[in-house]
Amino acid sequence: MASSFMTTQDLTETRLEGISLPASPLFGTDGIRGRAGALLTAPLALQIGFWAGQVLKTYHSQPGAIVVGQDSRNSSDMLAMALSAGLTSAGMEVWHVGLCPTPAVAYLTSTSPAIAGVVISASHNPPEDNGIKFFGVDGTKLSDELQSQIEAGLRGKLSESVSESWGRQYYRPELLDKYFQSLQASFSCCESLAGIRIVLDLAWGAAVHLAPKLFKAMGAEVICLHDRPDGNRINVNCGATHLDFLQAAVGRTQADLGLAFDGDADRLMAVDERGRAVNGDYILYLWGRELMQAGRLPGKATIATVMSNLGFERAWQRLGGQLIRTAVGDRYVWEEMLRQGAMLGGEQSGHILCRHYGVSGDGLLSALHLATLVRQSGTSLGELRDRSFAPYPQLLKNVRVSDRDRRLDWRACEPLQQTIQQAETAMGEEGRILIRASGTEPVIRVMVEATELELASYWSDRLVRAVEQHLAA
């Protein structure tokens, strides 16, 4: 195998020619994400694939394939093809499985000879965005160390090893059958959803083919919304982030429950028979209680993020459980689960992780478990919700801040810090505040939680105005 090396200066002049990189890190909490055609272009995806191949080769003594999947966005084909070209130019073999949920790639990577996986998706973001997310050989998010090395290559800080042995791409959609079978195998042969009517909101995204097939195979009566791959409408006023259509459909069809996925189907939000939202906190409580009663929850611990409701936390403690909080992001939840030896964790937004069944958040798996819980309880999802906990009033507002550097450096904004201090002093023990720059969208998220809605509303408005005036203007 012939190889040669280029200097950092050479790389800067050739490899990155015509590609504009932001000063801030490319990799966020969920891979690289941004506006397609602006940050995420075909030339950049080509280079990401090339440097990912270069880095991964150095960490694996045996050759292996890279599993690539994508959602339905119009830009996903372009980015997937460019990424594959970069990977194959680095000598890597690519298995392209096509349209699929993100957790399918995580599962296939962890159970096959593949050494990594990549998903082209921006998850719950609008159609004009996209993203590139890597998984390691075990199906979990690629380590920060490897992501940093890929980025170092992109920024001209690594030497390039040129190979004359090129990789090849193979279209392998049949591999998704293994993922489908693994979901069914999570349940015993005697379990069935027969007699349950379920509305599925598929968000025009990655779950449009697999989710209806799965629930029908489990015996449920299935009614589908937004059930074709549509790159122009993925996540638009539908799916896990917009429950209005699902709530109306559950009432109109007299369904037992509704299940909503986001664009890449790694998160789940549910609706009970009365049209009320059942978010990740409720799912964690109900699933966690089942595992606790079965003796399958070590230390009676559940891992959640700083966004989880105080009402959930205190109800969980009354059951004898402990709730351990992390920063927002399912990767942080997973890391804490491993540190604590916990088997269940997740986010209020619907990412649920259970180590009994997998290594990633999986909306389809969570949906099956929730529906099975309802079926086995002999009661309704609404009754299960009512018997769980009463959430504290919590207001979450997003303020668009297009300037990436100002958004990530929001803590340096003195007027905003003064408003935060005023709010914390005024609310004391009766409330809490969380402000953060989203790792997946160009927004600042402002969350205020208090014992009284009026108190939460007042300080939420004050903080949003401060962000708008001093960061978004």
C-alpha positions as a Markdown table, in Angstrom:
| # | Residue | x | y | z |
|---|---|---|---|---|
| 1 | Met | 0.0 | 0.0 | 0.0 |
| 2 | Ala | 1.6 | 3.2 | -1.1 |
| 3 | Ser | 1.2 | 6.3 | 1.0 |
| 4 | Ser | 2.5 | 9.8 | 1.3 |
| 5 | Phe | 2.2 | 12.6 | 3.8 |
| 6 | Met | 1.3 | 16.3 | 3.4 |
| 7 | Thr | 2.3 | 19.1 | 5.7 |
| 8 | Thr | -0.3 | 21.1 | 7.6 |
| 9 | Gln | 0.2 | 24.0 | 5.3 |
| 10 | Asp | -0.4 | 21.9 | 2.2 |
| 11 | Leu | -3.6 | 20.5 | 3.8 |
| 12 | Thr | -4.9 | 24.0 | 4.6 |
| 13 | Glu | -4.3 | 25.1 | 1.0 |
| 14 | Thr | -5.8 | 22.1 | -0.8 |
| 15 | Arg | -8.1 | 20.0 | 1.3 |
| 16 | Leu | -10.0 | 22.9 | 2.7 |
| 17 | Glu | -10.0 | 25.1 | -0.4 |
| 18 | Gly | -13.5 | 26.6 | -0.9 |
| 19 | Ile | -14.8 | 25.4 | 2.5 |
| 20 | Ser | -15.6 | 27.9 | 5.2 |
| 21 | Leu | -15.5 | 26.5 | 8.7 |
| 22 | Pro | -16.9 | 28.4 | 11.8 |
| 23 | Ala | -14.5 | 29.4 | 14.5 |
| 24 | Ser | -16.5 | 27.5 | 17.1 |
| 25 | Pro | -16.3 | 23.6 | 17.1 |
| 26 | Leu | -18.1 | 21.8 | 14.3 |
| 27 | Phe | -19.2 | 18.9 | 16.5 |
| 28 | Gly | -22.0 | 19.6 | 19.0 |
| 29 | Thr | -24.0 | 17.4 | 21.4 |
| 30 | Asp | -25.4 | 15.5 | 18.5 |
| 31 | Gly | -22.8 | 15.5 | 15.7 |
| 32 | Ile | -22.5 | 18.3 | 13.1 |
| 33 | Arg | -25.7 | 20.1 | 12.5 |
| 34 | Gly | -26.6 | 23.2 | 10.5 |
| 35 | Arg | -28.3 | 24.7 | 7.4 |
| 36 | Ala | -27.9 | 22.5 | 4.4 |
| 37 | Gly | -26.1 | 24.4 | 1.6 |
| 38 | Ala | -24.7 | 26.9 | 4.1 |
| 39 | Leu | -22.7 | 25.1 | 6.8 |
| 40 | Leu | -23.4 | 21.6 | 5.4 |
| 41 | Thr | -22.3 | 21.4 | 1.8 |
| 42 | Ala | -21.3 | 18.5 | -0.4 |
| 43 | Pro | -17.6 | 19.6 | -0.4 |
| 44 | Leu | -17.7 | 19.6 | 3.4 |
| 45 | Ala | -19.5 | 16.3 | 3.6 |
| 46 | Leu | -16.8 | 14.8 | 1.3 |
| 47 | Gln | -14.0 | 16.0 | 3.6 |
| 48 | Ile | -15.9 | 14.8 | 6.7 |
| 49 | Gly | -16.1 | 11.3 | 5.2 |
| 50 | Phe | -12.5 | 11.4 | 4.1 |
| 51 | Trp | -11.1 | 12.4 | 7.5 |
| 52 | Ala | -13.5 | 10.1 | 9.4 |
| 53 | Gly | -12.1 | 7.3 | 7.3 |
| 54 | Gln | -8.5 | 8.4 | 8.0 |
| 55 | Val | -9.1 | 8.6 | 11.7 |
| 56 | Leu | -11.2 | 5.3 | 12.0 |
| 57 | Lys | -8.5 | 3.3 | 10.1 |
| 58 | Thr | -6.0 | 4.2 | 12.8 |
| 59 | Tyr | -8.2 | 2.8 | 15.6 |
| 60 | His | -9.1 | -0.5 | 14.0 |
| 61 | Ser | -6.6 | -3.1 | 13.2 |
| 62 | Gln | -9.1 | -5.1 | 11.1 |
| 63 | Pro | -10.9 | -3.6 | 8.2 |
| 64 | Gly | -14.7 | -3.1 | 8.5 |
| 65 | Ala | -17.6 | -1.3 | 6.9 |
| 66 | Ile | -19.3 | 1.9 | 7.8 |
| 67 | Val | -23.1 | 1.7 | 8.0 |
| 68 | Val | -24.8 | 4.9 | 6.6 |
| 69 | Gly | -28.5 | 5.7 | 6.9 |
| 70 | Gln | -30.5 | 8.9 | 6.3 |
| 71 | Asp | -33.8 | 10.6 | 6.8 |
| 72 | Ser | -36.1 | 12.0 | 4.2 |
| 73 | Arg | -34.8 | 15.6 | 3.8 |
| 74 | Asn | -34.2 | 16.8 | 0.3 |
| 75 | Ser | -30.5 | 17.4 | 1.2 |
| 76 | Ser | -29.9 | 14.0 | 2.7 |
| 77 | Asp | -29.2 | 12.2 | -0.6 |
| 78 | Met | -26.6 | 14.9 | -1.5 |
| 79 | Leu | -24.9 | 14.7 | 1.8 |
| 80 | Ala | -25.0 | 10.9 | 2.0 |
| 81 | Met | -23.4 | 10.5 | -1.4 |
| 82 | Ala | -20.7 | 13.1 | -0.7 |
| 83 | Leu | -19.9 | 11.5 | 2.7 |
| 84 | Ser | -19.7 | 8.0 | 1.1 |
| 85 | Ala | -17.4 | 9.4 | -1.6 |
| 86 | Gly | -15.1 | 10.7 | 1.1 |
| 87 | Leu | -15.2 | 7.4 | 3.1 |
| 88 | Thr | -14.5 | 5.3 | 0.0 |
| 89 | Ser | -11.6 | 7.7 | -1.0 |
| 90 | Ala | -10.1 | 6.9 | 2.4 |
| 91 | Gly | -10.3 | 3.2 | 1.6 |
| 92 | Met | -13.5 | 2.4 | 3.6 |
| 93 | Glu | -16.3 | 0.1 | 2.6 |
| 94 | Val | -19.8 | 1.7 | 3.0 |
| 95 | Trp | -23.1 | -0.1 | 3.6 |
| 96 | His | -25.8 | 2.4 | 2.7 |
| 97 | Val | -29.1 | 1.2 | 4.2 |
| 98 | Gly | -31.2 | 4.1 | 2.9 |
| 99 | Leu | -34.1 | 5.7 | 4.7 |
| 100 | Cys | -34.2 | 4.5 | 8.3 |
| 101 | Pro | -34.5 | 5.6 | 11.9 |
| 102 | Thr | -31.3 | 6.7 | 13.6 |
| 103 | Pro | -31.4 | 3.9 | 16.2 |
| 104 | Ala | -31.4 | 1.3 | 13.3 |
| 105 | Val | -27.9 | 2.5 | 12.3 |
| 106 | Ala | -26.8 | 2.3 | 16.0 |
| 107 | Tyr | -28.2 | -1.2 | 16.3 |
| 108 | Leu | -26.7 | -2.5 | 13.0 |
| 109 | Thr | -23.3 | -1.0 | 13.9 |
| 110 | Ser | -23.2 | -2.7 | 17.2 |
| 111 | Thr | -24.3 | -6.1 | 15.9 |
| 112 | Ser | -22.4 | -6.4 | 12.7 |
| 113 | Pro | -18.8 | -6.4 | 11.6 |
| 114 | Ala | -19.1 | -2.7 | 10.9 |
| 115 | Ile | -16.6 | -0.4 | 12.7 |
| 116 | Ala | -18.8 | 2.7 | 12.7 |
| 117 | Gly | -22.1 | 4.1 | 11.6 |
| 118 | Val | -23.2 | 7.5 | 10.3 |
| 119 | Val | -26.7 | 9.0 | 10.1 |
| 120 | Ile | -27.6 | 11.9 | 7.8 |
| 121 | Ser | -30.3 | 13.7 | 9.7 |
| 122 | Ala | -31.2 | 16.8 | 11.7 |
| 123 | Ser | -33.6 | 14.9 | 13.9 |
| 124 | His | -36.4 | 17.2 | 14.9 |
| 125 | Asn | -35.1 | 20.3 | 13.1 |
| 126 | Pro | -36.9 | 21.9 | 10.2 |
| 127 | Pro | -36.5 | 20.7 | 6.6 |
| 128 | Glu | -33.8 | 23.2 | 5.6 |
| 129 | Asp | -31.4 | 21.9 | 8.3 |
| 130 | Asn | -29.4 | 18.7 | 8.2 |
| 131 | Gly | -26.7 | 16.9 | 10.2 |
| 132 | Ile | -24.1 | 14.2 | 10.2 |
| 133 | Lys | -23.9 | 12.0 | 13.3 |
| 134 | Phe | -21.4 | 9.3 | 14.0 |
| 135 | Phe | -21.6 | 6.1 | 16.0 |
| 136 | Gly | -18.7 | 4.0 | 17.3 |
| 137 | Val | -18.3 | 0.3 | 16.9 |
| 138 | Asp | -20.5 | -0.4 | 20.0 |
| 139 | Gly | -23.4 | 1.6 | 18.6 |
| 140 | Thr | -23.0 | 4.5 | 21.0 |
| 141 | Lys | -22.1 | 8.1 | 20.0 |
| 142 | Leu | -18.6 | 8.4 | 18.6 |
| 143 | Ser | -16.2 | 9.5 | 21.4 |
| 144 | Asp | -15.3 | 13.1 | 21.8 |
| 145 | Glu | -11.6 | 12.1 | 21.2 |
| 146 | Leu | -12.4 | 10.7 | 17.7 |
| 147 | Gln | -14.7 | 13.6 | 16.8 |
| 148 | Ser | -11.9 | 16.0 | 17.8 |
| 149 | Gln | -9.5 | 14.2 | 15.5 |
| 150 | Ile | -11.9 | 14.2 | 12.6 |
| 151 | Glu | -12.3 | 18.0 | 13.1 |
| 152 | Ala | -8.5 | 18.4 | 13.4 |
| 153 | Gly | -8.2 | 16.8 | 10.0 |
| 154 | Leu | -10.8 | 19.1 | 8.6 |
| 155 | Arg | -8.9 | 22.1 | 10.0 |
| 156 | Gly | -5.6 | 21.1 | 8.4 |
| 157 | Lys | -4.0 | 19.9 | 11.7 |
| 158 | Leu | -3.4 | 16.3 | 10.7 |
| 159 | Ser | -1.3 | 14.6 | 8.1 |
| 160 | Glu | -3.0 | 12.6 | 5.3 |
| 161 | Ser | -2.2 | 9.0 | 4.5 |
| 162 | Val | -3.1 | 8.5 | 0.8 |
| 163 | Ser | -4.1 | 5.0 | -0.2 |
| 164 | Glu | -4.3 | 3.4 | -3.6 |
| 165 | Ser | -6.8 | 0.9 | -2.3 |
| 166 | Trp | -10.2 | 2.5 | -2.7 |
| 167 | Gly | -13.3 | 1.4 | -0.8 |
| 168 | Arg | -16.7 | 0.6 | -2.3 |
| 169 | Gln | -20.3 | 1.4 | -1.5 |
| 170 | Tyr | -23.0 | -1.2 | -1.3 |
| 171 | Tyr | -26.7 | -0.6 | -1.0 |
| 172 | Arg | -27.9 | -2.8 | 1.8 |
| 173 | Pro | -31.5 | -2.0 | 2.8 |
| 174 | Glu | -32.1 | -5.7 | 3.6 |
| 175 | Leu | -30.1 | -5.1 | 6.8 |
| 176 | Leu | -33.0 | -3.2 | 8.2 |
| 177 | Asp | -34.9 | -6.5 | 8.6 |
| 178 | Lys | -32.5 | -7.4 | 11.4 |
| 179 | Tyr | -33.4 | -4.2 | 13.2 |
| 180 | Phe | -37.1 | -4.9 | 12.7 |
| 181 | Gln | -36.7 | -8.4 | 14.1 |
| 182 | Ser | -34.8 | -7.1 | 17.1 |
| 183 | Leu | -37.7 | -4.8 | 18.0 |
| 184 | Gln | -40.1 | -7.7 | 17.9 |
| 185 | Ala | -37.8 | -9.9 | 19.9 |
| 186 | Ser | -37.9 | -7.4 | 22.7 |
| 187 | Phe | -41.3 | -8.8 | 23.6 |
| 188 | Ser | -42.4 | -12.3 | 24.4 |
| 189 | Cys | -44.4 | -14.3 | 21.9 |
| 190 | Cys | -47.5 | -14.1 | 24.2 |
| 191 | Glu | -47.5 | -10.3 | 24.2 |
| 192 | Ser | -49.8 | -8.6 | 21.8 |
| 193 | Leu | -51.4 | -5.2 | 21.1 |
| 194 | Ala | -54.6 | -6.8 | 19.7 |
| 195 | Gly | -57.6 | -4.7 | 20.5 |
| 196 | Ile | -55.7 | -1.4 | 20.8 |
| 197 | Arg | -56.3 | 1.4 | 18.3 |
| 198 | Ile | -53.2 | 3.5 | 17.9 |
| 199 | Val | -52.6 | 6.7 | 15.8 |
| 200 | Leu | -49.0 | 7.1 | 14.6 |
| 201 | Asp | -47.6 | 10.5 | 13.6 |
| 202 | Leu | -44.6 | 9.7 | 11.4 |
| 203 | Ala | -43.6 | 13.3 | 10.7 |
| 204 | Trp | -43.0 | 12.6 | 7.0 |
| 205 | Gly | -39.6 | 11.1 | 8.2 |
| 206 | Ala | -37.5 | 8.1 | 8.8 |
| 207 | Ala | -40.1 | 5.9 | 10.5 |
| 208 | Val | -42.8 | 6.0 | 7.7 |
| 209 | His | -42.1 | 2.4 | 6.5 |
| 210 | Leu | -41.0 | 0.6 | 9.7 |
| 211 | Ala | -43.4 | 1.9 | 12.4 |
| 212 | Pro | -46.7 | 1.0 | 10.8 |
| 213 | Lys | -45.4 | -2.5 | 9.8 |
| 214 | Leu | -44.1 | -3.0 | 13.4 |
| 215 | Phe | -47.4 | -2.1 | 15.2 |
| 216 | Lys | -49.5 | -4.1 | 12.7 |
| 217 | Ala | -47.2 | -7.1 | 13.3 |
| 218 | Met | -47.9 | -6.7 | 17.0 |
| 219 | Gly | -51.6 | -6.9 | 16.4 |
| 220 | Ala | -52.6 | -3.2 | 16.9 |
| 221 | Glu | -55.1 | -1.4 | 14.8 |
| 222 | Val | -53.0 | 1.4 | 13.2 |
| 223 | Ile | -54.0 | 4.8 | 11.9 |
| 224 | Cys | -51.2 | 6.8 | 10.3 |
| 225 | Leu | -50.6 | 10.5 | 9.9 |
| 226 | His | -47.8 | 12.1 | 7.7 |
| 227 | Asp | -46.8 | 8.6 | 6.5 |
| 228 | Arg | -44.8 | 9.3 | 3.4 |
| 229 | Pro | -41.2 | 10.4 | 3.1 |
| 230 | Asp | -41.4 | 14.1 | 2.3 |
| 231 | Gly | -38.3 | 16.2 | 2.5 |
| 232 | Asn | -40.2 | 19.4 | 2.1 |
| 233 | Arg | -42.5 | 18.7 | 5.1 |
| 234 | Ile | -40.4 | 16.6 | 7.6 |
| 235 | Asn | -41.2 | 17.8 | 11.1 |
| 236 | Val | -43.3 | 20.8 | 9.8 |
| 237 | Asn | -46.2 | 21.2 | 12.3 |
| 238 | Cys | -46.2 | 17.5 | 13.0 |
| 239 | Gly | -44.4 | 14.7 | 14.8 |
| 240 | Ala | -43.0 | 14.7 | 18.3 |
| 241 | Thr | -42.5 | 18.5 | 18.4 |
| 242 | His | -46.0 | 19.5 | 17.2 |
| 243 | Leu | -48.8 | 17.3 | 18.7 |
| 244 | Asp | -51.9 | 19.2 | 17.5 |
| 245 | Phe | -52.7 | 16.9 | 14.6 |
| 246 | Leu | -52.1 | 13.8 | 16.6 |
| 247 | Gln | -54.3 | 15.1 | 19.5 |
| 248 | Ala | -57.1 | 15.9 | 17.1 |
| 249 | Ala | -56.8 | 12.5 | 15.3 |
| 250 | Val | -56.9 | 10.5 | 18.6 |
| 251 | Gly | -60.2 | 12.2 | 19.5 |
| 252 | Arg | -61.7 | 11.9 | 16.1 |
| 253 | Thr | -60.9 | 8.2 | 15.7 |
| 254 | Gln | -61.6 | 7.4 | 19.4 |
| 255 | Ala | -58.1 | 5.8 | 19.6 |
| 256 | Asp | -56.6 | 4.4 | 22.8 |
| 257 | Leu | -53.5 | 6.4 | 22.4 |
| 258 | Gly | -51.3 | 8.3 | 19.9 |
| 259 | Leu | -47.6 | 8.0 | 19.3 |
| 260 | Ala | -45.5 | 10.7 | 17.6 |
| 261 | Phe | -41.9 | 10.4 | 16.3 |
| 262 | Asp | -39.5 | 13.0 | 15.2 |
| 263 | Gly | -37.8 | 13.1 | 11.8 |
| 264 | Asp | -35.2 | 10.4 | 12.6 |
| 265 | Ala | -37.4 | 8.5 | 15.1 |
| 266 | Asp | -35.0 | 8.5 | 18.0 |
| 267 | Arg | -37.6 | 10.2 | 20.2 |
| 268 | Leu | -41.2 | 9.6 | 21.2 |
| 269 | Met | -44.0 | 11.7 | 22.5 |
| 270 | Ala | -47.4 | 10.2 | 23.3 |
| 271 | Val | -51.0 | 11.4 | 23.6 |
| 272 | Asp | -53.5 | 9.7 | 25.8 |
| 273 | Glu | -57.1 | 9.0 | 24.9 |
| 274 | Arg | -58.2 | 12.4 | 26.1 |
| 275 | Gly | -55.7 | 14.2 | 23.9 |
| 276 | Arg | -53.2 | 15.1 | 26.7 |
| 277 | Ala | -49.5 | 15.0 | 26.0 |
| 278 | Val | -47.4 | 12.2 | 27.7 |
| 279 | Asn | -43.8 | 13.3 | 27.5 |
| 280 | Gly | -40.5 | 11.7 | 28.3 |
| 281 | Asp | -40.9 | 12.3 | 32.0 |
| 282 | Tyr | -44.1 | 10.3 | 32.2 |
| 283 | Ile | -42.6 | 7.6 | 30.0 |
| 284 | Leu | -39.6 | 7.3 | 32.3 |
| 285 | Tyr | -41.8 | 7.2 | 35.4 |
| 286 | Leu | -44.1 | 4.5 | 34.0 |
| 287 | Trp | -41.3 | 2.3 | 32.5 |
| 288 | Gly | -39.1 | 2.9 | 35.5 |
| 289 | Arg | -41.8 | 1.8 | 37.9 |
| 290 | Glu | -42.3 | -1.4 | 35.9 |
| 291 | Leu | -38.6 | -2.2 | 36.0 |
| 292 | Met | -38.4 | -1.3 | 39.7 |
| 293 | Gln | -41.3 | -3.7 | 40.5 |
| 294 | Ala | -39.6 | -6.4 | 38.5 |
| 295 | Gly | -36.3 | -5.9 | 40.3 |
| 296 | Arg | -34.6 | -4.8 | 37.1 |
| 297 | Leu | -33.6 | -1.3 | 38.1 |
| 298 | Pro | -30.3 | -1.3 | 40.0 |
| 299 | Gly | -30.3 | 1.1 | 42.9 |
| 300 | Lys | -33.8 | 2.2 | 41.9 |
| 301 | Ala | -32.0 | 4.8 | 39.9 |
| 302 | Thr | -33.2 | 6.7 | 36.8 |
| 303 | Ile | -31.0 | 9.2 | 34.9 |
| 304 | Ala | -32.7 | 12.3 | 33.6 |
| 305 | Thr | -31.6 | 15.8 | 32.5 |
| 306 | Val | -31.9 | 19.2 | 34.1 |
| 307 | Met | -35.0 | 19.7 | 32.0 |
| 308 | Ser | -37.0 | 17.0 | 33.8 |
| 309 | Asn | -39.9 | 18.3 | 35.9 |
| 310 | Leu | -39.6 | 18.6 | 39.7 |
| 311 | Gly | -43.0 | 17.0 | 40.0 |
| 312 | Phe | -41.6 | 13.9 | 38.4 |
| 313 | Glu | -38.5 | 13.9 | 40.5 |
| 314 | Arg | -40.4 | 14.2 | 43.8 |
| 315 | Ala | -42.9 | 11.5 | 42.8 |
| 316 | Trp | -40.1 | 9.2 | 41.8 |
| 317 | Gln | -38.5 | 9.8 | 45.2 |
| 318 | Arg | -41.7 | 8.9 | 46.9 |
| 319 | Leu | -41.5 | 5.5 | 45.2 |
| 320 | Gly | -38.1 | 5.0 | 46.8 |
| 321 | Gly | -36.2 | 5.8 | 43.7 |
| 322 | Gln | -33.4 | 8.2 | 43.0 |
| 323 | Leu | -33.2 | 10.6 | 40.1 |
| 324 | Ile | -29.8 | 11.7 | 38.9 |
| 325 | Arg | -29.6 | 14.7 | 36.6 |
| 326 | Thr | -27.2 | 15.4 | 33.7 |
| 327 | Ala | -26.7 | 18.2 | 31.1 |
| 328 | Val | -29.2 | 18.2 | 28.2 |
| 329 | Gly | -28.3 | 15.6 | 25.6 |
| 330 | Asp | -28.9 | 11.8 | 25.3 |
| 331 | Arg | -25.1 | 11.3 | 25.1 |
| 332 | Tyr | -24.7 | 12.8 | 28.6 |
| 333 | Val | -27.6 | 10.6 | 29.9 |
| 334 | Trp | -25.9 | 7.5 | 28.5 |
| 335 | Glu | -22.5 | 8.4 | 29.9 |
| 336 | Glu | -24.1 | 8.9 | 33.4 |
| 337 | Met | -26.0 | 5.6 | 33.1 |
| 338 | Leu | -22.7 | 3.8 | 32.5 |
| 339 | Arg | -21.0 | 5.6 | 35.4 |
| 340 | Gln | -23.9 | 4.8 | 37.8 |
| 341 | Gly | -24.6 | 1.3 | 36.5 |
| 342 | Ala | -28.2 | 2.5 | 35.8 |
| 343 | Met | -30.4 | 0.7 | 33.3 |
| 344 | Leu | -32.9 | 3.5 | 32.4 |
| 345 | Gly | -32.5 | 7.1 | 31.5 |
| 346 | Gly | -33.8 | 9.8 | 29.1 |
| 347 | Glu | -35.0 | 13.2 | 28.4 |
| 348 | Gln | -38.3 | 15.0 | 28.8 |
| 349 | Ser | -38.2 | 15.6 | 25.0 |
| 350 | Gly | -38.7 | 11.9 | 24.4 |
| 351 | His | -35.2 | 10.3 | 24.1 |
| 352 | Ile | -35.5 | 7.2 | 26.3 |
| 353 | Leu | -32.6 | 4.8 | 26.8 |
| 354 | Cys | -32.9 | 1.4 | 28.4 |
| 355 | Arg | -29.7 | -0.8 | 28.6 |
| 356 | His | -31.8 | -3.9 | 28.8 |
| 357 | Tyr | -32.7 | -3.4 | 25.2 |
| 358 | Gly | -30.2 | -1.3 | 23.4 |
| 359 | Val | -27.5 | 1.4 | 23.4 |
| 360 | Ser | -29.3 | 4.4 | 21.9 |
| 361 | Gly | -32.5 | 6.3 | 22.2 |
| 362 | Asp | -35.1 | 4.5 | 20.1 |
| 363 | Gly | -38.5 | 6.0 | 19.5 |
| 364 | Leu | -40.0 | 2.8 | 18.1 |
| 365 | Leu | -38.8 | 0.7 | 21.0 |
| 366 | Ser | -40.1 | 3.2 | 23.5 |
| 367 | Ala | -43.4 | 3.3 | 21.7 |
| 368 | Leu | -43.8 | -0.5 | 21.8 |
| 369 | His | -43.0 | -0.6 | 25.5 |
| 370 | Leu | -45.5 | 2.2 | 26.3 |
| 371 | Ala | -48.2 | 0.6 | 24.3 |
| 372 | Thr | -47.5 | -2.8 | 26.0 |
| 373 | Leu | -47.7 | -1.1 | 29.4 |
| 374 | Val | -51.1 | 0.2 | 28.6 |
| 375 | Arg | -52.2 | -3.2 | 27.2 |
| 376 | Gln | -51.0 | -5.1 | 30.3 |
| 377 | Ser | -52.4 | -2.6 | 32.8 |
| 378 | Gly | -56.0 | -3.2 | 31.8 |
| 379 | Thr | -56.6 | 0.5 | 32.0 |
| 380 | Ser | -56.0 | 3.5 | 29.8 |
| 381 | Leu | -52.9 | 5.6 | 29.2 |
| 382 | Gly | -54.8 | 8.6 | 30.7 |
| 383 | Glu | -55.4 | 6.7 | 33.9 |
| 384 | Leu | -51.8 | 5.7 | 34.1 |
| 385 | Arg | -50.8 | 9.3 | 33.6 |
| 386 | Asp | -53.2 | 10.5 | 36.3 |
| 387 | Arg | -51.8 | 8.0 | 38.8 |
| 388 | Ser | -48.2 | 9.0 | 38.2 |
| 389 | Phe | -47.4 | 12.6 | 39.1 |
| 390 | Ala | -48.6 | 16.2 | 38.8 |
| 391 | Pro | -46.0 | 18.3 | 37.0 |
| 392 | Tyr | -45.0 | 21.7 | 38.2 |
| 393 | Pro | -45.8 | 24.5 | 35.8 |
| 394 | Gln | -42.9 | 24.6 | 33.4 |
| 395 | Leu | -42.5 | 27.1 | 30.5 |
| 396 | Leu | -39.9 | 26.5 | 27.7 |
| 397 | Lys | -39.4 | 29.1 | 25.1 |
| 398 | Asn | -37.0 | 29.2 | 22.2 |
| 399 | Val | -35.4 | 32.4 | 21.0 |
| 400 | Arg | -33.7 | 32.3 | 17.6 |
| 401 | Val | -30.1 | 33.6 | 17.7 |
| 402 | Ser | -28.6 | 33.2 | 14.3 |
| 403 | Asp | -25.1 | 34.3 | 15.2 |
| 404 | Arg | -23.4 | 31.0 | 16.3 |
| 405 | Asp | -20.7 | 32.6 | 18.3 |
| 406 | Arg | -23.0 | 35.0 | 20.2 |
| 407 | Arg | -25.3 | 32.0 | 20.9 |
| 408 | Leu | -22.6 | 29.8 | 22.3 |
| 409 | Asp | -21.1 | 32.6 | 24.3 |
| 410 | Trp | -24.4 | 33.7 | 25.9 |
| 411 | Arg | -22.9 | 33.5 | 29.4 |
| 412 | Ala | -20.8 | 36.6 | 28.6 |
| 413 | Cys | -23.9 | 38.7 | 28.1 |
| 414 | Glu | -23.9 | 40.8 | 31.3 |
| 415 | Pro | -27.5 | 42.2 | 31.0 |
| 416 | Leu | -28.9 | 38.7 | 30.6 |
| 417 | Gln | -26.8 | 37.5 | 33.6 |
| 418 | Gln | -28.3 | 40.4 | 35.7 |
| 419 | Thr | -31.8 | 39.3 | 34.7 |
| 420 | Ile | -31.1 | 35.7 | 35.6 |
| 421 | Gln | -29.8 | 36.8 | 39.0 |
| 422 | Gln | -32.9 | 38.9 | 39.7 |
| 423 | Ala | -35.2 | 36.0 | 38.8 |
| 424 | Glu | -33.3 | 33.5 | 40.9 |
| 425 | Thr | -33.4 | 35.9 | 43.9 |
| 426 | Ala | -37.1 | 36.6 | 43.4 |
| 427 | Met | -38.2 | 32.9 | 43.1 |
| 428 | Gly | -35.9 | 31.4 | 45.7 |
| 429 | Glu | -37.0 | 27.9 | 46.6 |
| 430 | Glu | -40.3 | 28.3 | 44.6 |
| 431 | Gly | -38.7 | 27.9 | 41.2 |
| 432 | Arg | -35.7 | 27.3 | 39.0 |
| 433 | Ile | -34.2 | 28.6 | 35.8 |
| 434 | Leu | -32.4 | 26.9 | 33.0 |
| 435 | Ile | -30.9 | 28.8 | 30.0 |
| 436 | Arg | -28.8 | 27.1 | 27.4 |
| 437 | Ala | -27.7 | 27.3 | 23.8 |
| 438 | Ser | -29.2 | 24.4 | 21.9 |
| 439 | Gly | -26.7 | 21.9 | 20.6 |
| 440 | Thr | -29.0 | 21.1 | 17.6 |
| 441 | Glu | -30.8 | 24.3 | 16.6 |
| 442 | Pro | -29.8 | 28.0 | 16.3 |
| 443 | Val | -31.8 | 28.9 | 19.4 |
| 444 | Ile | -31.3 | 29.9 | 23.0 |
| 445 | Arg | -33.7 | 27.8 | 25.2 |
| 446 | Val | -35.2 | 29.5 | 28.2 |
| 447 | Met | -36.9 | 27.3 | 30.8 |
| 448 | Val | -38.6 | 28.6 | 33.9 |
| 449 | Glu | -40.3 | 26.2 | 36.4 |
| 450 | Ala | -42.2 | 27.4 | 39.5 |
| 451 | Thr | -44.8 | 26.3 | 42.0 |
| 452 | Glu | -47.2 | 28.8 | 40.4 |
| 453 | Leu | -47.9 | 29.4 | 36.7 |
| 454 | Glu | -48.1 | 33.1 | 37.2 |
| 455 | Leu | -44.6 | 33.3 | 38.7 |
| 456 | Ala | -43.1 | 31.1 | 35.9 |
| 457 | Ser | -44.8 | 33.2 | 33.3 |
| 458 | Tyr | -43.6 | 36.5 | 34.6 |
| 459 | Trp | -39.9 | 35.5 | 34.8 |
| 460 | Ser | -40.1 | 33.6 | 31.5 |
| 461 | Asp | -41.2 | 36.7 | 29.7 |
| 462 | Arg | -38.5 | 38.8 | 31.3 |
| 463 | Leu | -35.8 | 36.4 | 30.4 |
| 464 | Val | -37.0 | 36.0 | 26.8 |
| 465 | Arg | -37.0 | 39.8 | 26.3 |
| 466 | Ala | -33.5 | 40.0 | 27.7 |
| 467 | Val | -32.3 | 37.3 | 25.2 |
| 468 | Glu | -34.1 | 39.0 | 22.3 |
| 469 | Gln | -32.7 | 42.5 | 23.2 |
| 470 | His | -29.1 | 41.6 | 23.9 |
| 471 | Leu | -28.4 | 38.5 | 21.8 |
| 472 | Ala | -30.9 | 38.1 | 19.0 |
| 473 | Ala | -31.0 | 41.7 | 17.8 |
